Amino acid sequence: MGRNYNKEFNSSNCVVFFDFDNTITSCDVLDDMLARFSRDNRWLELEESWRKGQIGSRACLSGQLKGIRMTRKALDKYLLTIKLDRYFKRLLNLLEAKRIKTIVLSDNFDYILSRILKYNAVGNLRIYSNKLRFQRDRLIPQFPHRDSDCQSCAHCKRKNLLANVHKESIIFYIGDGHSDICPAKYADVVFAKRDLLRYFKKKKLPCLPFKNLKRIYNYFKKAPLKNSIQKTGTPIFYVK
């Protein structure tokens, strides 16, 4: 798709995509779970192999979850402790007020996301993620959004991003991780931190760094009546 610098701003054309772990949440939930509940350090070896491109995220996640033993009740108790970025609800309400379409793309699992959002009183979000089922004290992953032509990703975020936009869409992507690199390349505006920020800087691709969602909330709070998209790929909102 690529960046189209002739797009005219209209809130109905905007689509905002969020990563989940360490973007909406205040920590990487899955990594924290692995560190707390894995029986050994095999998950770290798998993580390193994935980061080096030696295995895809599907093989990585499947192997990592095999090392965890916990019941649904124990998982629920842990998920009660997870907090969201303190600006997420405000940002979500702001985007809703502006009638801007909002979607979550996550490499985490549906049960985990739904419980965290429920415990933090957030509902009515469109979410694409991997799926999780329970078998006694085992967590069994399923990957309904994989791309059969690509072995890199357990969840093909690019595919679900492109399925929810059209030619005139202005695409915003907010993320932090390695799994966000591919879909972020299709966005008009990228808010990035951590691995995603390092990649965009290394490749000299335009992005807006952020530490938490406060900056993004303030960005969208400047209710634009007009829009200009510069050749940097960064929309400059201004009011008459």
TAVENDA-V311194 format. One record per run of one state. SS is the DSSP state (A for helix, B for strand, O for the rest). FROM is the first residue (numbers start at 1). LEN is the number of residues. If there is no record, write none. Layout:
SS;FROM;LEN  SS;FROM;LEN
This chain:
O;1;10  A;11;3  B;14;5  O;19;6  B;25;1  O;26;3  A;29;9  B;38;1  O;39;3  A;42;10  O;52;5  A;57;10  O;67;1  B;68;1  O;69;3  A;72;8  O;80;4  B;84;1  O;85;3  A;88;10  O;98;3  B;101;9  A;110;10  O;120;6  B;126;10  O;136;2  B;138;5  O;143;14  A;157;7  O;164;6  B;170;6  O;176;2  A;178;7  O;185;4  B;189;4  O;193;1  A;194;9  O;203;5  B;208;2  O;210;4  A;214;8  O;222;4  B;226;4  O;230;5  B;235;4  O;239;2
